[in-house]
Amino acid sequence: MTAVEGSRRATYNIFRRIFSLQTRHVLVFSSSTPPIVWKPSARDNKEIEECYQRLDLNFENGKEAFKSKTNYELFRAVIVLHLCSYEMLVKNNVAILNVLRKLLGQKLFNSALKATFYGQFVAGENKDEIEPTILKMQKFGVKSILDYSVEKDVSQEEVQKKAFERMDDGGQIKSVSLKQVIGEKTMLQTHRKYDVYKEFADRRQNVVSARTYFYEGEEECDRHCEIFCQSIDAVASATGGLGFSAIKVTALGRPALLLKASESIAQTQNFFQAITGSTRENLVLSKISEKDFLQKIQNYGIKTDSKMVQEWFKMVDFDEDGFVDFYDWAELFDEDKKLGQMFQVYNIKTQKIEPLFVKLSEEEEQEFANMVDRVARVVDYAVSKGVRIMIDAEQTYFQPAISRLTMALMRKHNKERGWVFNTYQAYLKSCLHDVQLDMHIARRENFHFGCKLVRGAYMDQERQRAAAIGYEDPINPNLQATAEMYNRVLTRIIQERDLRGPGQVSVMVASHNEDSTRFAVQLMKDKCIAPSEKVICFAQLLGMCDQISFSLGQAGYSVYKYVPYGPIEGVLPYLSRRAQENGGMLLKAKKERRLLWRELMRRIFVGQLLYKVPDHAS
């Protein structure tokens, strides 16, 4: 094998890690498989009842929730959250900070921020500074998810330039061929969703609660990889193996390649649905025999080698039932006989036989391979350090590739316990379907399914993009529909735990919503799930919703704070988003301010002007 062939084989193997749904150790559960009845022990029952009784489900007990805070911290929180309620300050926070920097000078400016907004929402500048905050929270039952929150100030012009750099048609799926199978309308609508558009290149627009990375070259992606590994070191050192680290895939490669990979996945699913006559709702149950498959593709005018198809069926029909299902179908991306070789169609315009699917160019394949390698390197490093890792969700047009990669990493690392967690956004119409599909894969291949469930961070941006480009709005119609989706997904995950048993499924309820939190707590009680079983845990942002986090932690539930850290100037974009997010959550922030102020006044009236934080929660 030549050096070039070796390099291509290495790249090919990396692609396998993404697109393969290999089924080497298959557990078969039929749709009628009854849930297993898991009876909690007497010890579990006692824990469930004690934790439930200790928790104030109204989240009104400020004395208990804020016992870990000094009077100064209470006062700072009241002031900062109150300032966030002024729309004028929130909208113009960047300009105001720039003026303050000029008036005060850098040193005084830094001190003022540390005493206010930075001190409220950020744990410190480095590993040494954040450790006291982490240890203090641990004493009161709250663990940490660390995130190095430094962001670069990149101009919109530079963002747009980089987005279209070296873009070509080499990786696009050929419309003339594909439309014969799935129909021109479906094919074009799918392509529009996953194409690059100048007006939407700056993904910071209309996004409040999520950080955005932009592609600035392979070296910058390598630097992000090192930063993520350093953050993992900080988690391992500061939390004693109790914490999480979080990463974004768009920080580790060129986002445009995720678009192309995601379109390949989406169009392949379209192809499978057209061949089998299935829909998204019954995709998991759909399958096709060799005979029917050959007949279908002949009906569509696709010329292929029947012997090759027979060999392919034997190769991917792992349970040897004479059918290929959706999971087997994904193997088409990975075998040596690629899609382009196996399925060809006569192009009327060119009068030539051409491949149905076209993959990335060689240069793009190498860049994509680099991206996958960086993600795998970070996850491998986290597991080696005993740190669990969450892959953050991003925009829907990136998500198919991100989710496929995350599932491949789950398959690799989650055999014994949940090291890798995928993120699902409940504001999406497809959320329940996506979770069920991935849980089915995890069950079928017998690995732990780890999930972080959020409402979502890109609602306005997603809706504007869908309306402008002309594809279906992926977002639920209203807040009530999103709340219902959140509860349905959470319920379905717990049903999966009932089906597979303890230790096979875990979900992080990452929400500032009290109703969702109450629903999860009640679900744990109704399903006899002890907090120590670690099926359900909770998470909120540092400096926000402490009445939820610390009430849960001190009652015995597993709860985390998302803990940002980094130099002051580098985290200003993060602080700007926190101000906007609090401004957009007026009712929730109003309750938190009321509880903070009430507890501060209570301490003053009972003579606790020099309140001393207890050594532990009890």
Number of C-alpha atoms within 10 A of each C-alpha: 7 7 8 9 10 11 13 16 13 14 20 17 14 21 19 18 22 22 21 23 22 20 18 9 11 15 14 12 13 8 7 6 9 10 13 13 9 15 11 14 11 9 9 17 15 13 19 23 13 13 19 21 11 13 20 17 19 11 22 16 16 21 16 19 26 22 18 21 18 16 23 14 18 20 17 18 24 20 15 21 24 16 17 24 21 15 14 10 16 21 15 12 19 15 11 12 15 11 12 15 16 10 11 13 11 13 9 13 18 17 14 16 16 17 15 18 23 24 18 20 23 27 24 21 19 14 19 11 13 20 18 14 15 22 16 17 22 19 17 25 21 26 26 27 25 26 22 25 20 19 17 13 9 12 9 14 12 14 19 18 12 17 22 14 10 9 13 11 10 13 20 18 21 16 15 17 23 22 16 15 23 20 16 15 10 15 23 15 14 20 22 16 21 20 14 19 15 12 11 17 20 20 17 16 13 14 18 20 17 16 17 17 23 25 18 16 12 15 11 15 22 17 13 19 23 15 15 25 20 15 23 30 18 23 28 20 15 21 19 12 13 17 25 28 26 20 22 18 25 22 23 29 30 25 21 24 21 22 23 24 27 25 26 26 18 19 21 19 20 21 19 23 20 15 20 18 13 17 15 14 11 11 19 18 12 19 21 18 16 17 12 13 17 19 12 17 16 12 11 13 14 20 17 16 12 13 9 12 16 13 10 18 19 15 13 21 18 17 13 11 8 14 20 22 18 18 22 19 19 19 20 19 22 19 15 9 13 16 18 16 15 19 19 20 21 17 14 10 7 8 8 11 15 18 21 24 23 17 18 19 14 13 10 20 19 18 17 24 21 20 26 21 19 21 25 18 14 21 29 18 16 24 15 10 16 18 24 24 24 21 23 22 24 23 16 19 24 23 20 21 24 28 22 21 24 25 28 21 21 23 21 14 18 21 16 11 17 21 24 28 27 25 24 26 28 25 26 24 17 17 23 19 17 18 22 16 16 18 23 17 22 23 20 17 19 21 23 25 31 27 25 23 25 20 22 20 19 23 19 13 16 20 16 14 17 16 11 10 13 12 17 13 16 16 23 19 12 9 11 11 16 21 17 14 22 25 19 14 21 25 15 15 24 22 16 22 21 18 19 18 15 15 15 23 27 24 22 22 24 22 21 21 15 16 14 18 20 16 16 20 23 15 17 18 17 10 14 18 25 24 22 14 13 16 21 26 22 26 26 22 21 19 20 21 23 20 23 28 28 27 26 29 25 22 21 22 26 22 26 30 26 23 25 23 24 21 16 20 12 17 20 23 18 22 22 19 18 23 25 23 18 24 22 16 13 16 12 17 21 16 15 23 21 15 22 26 17 15 22 24 15 14 15 14 10 8 10 13 14 11 15 12 14 12 10 14 18 9
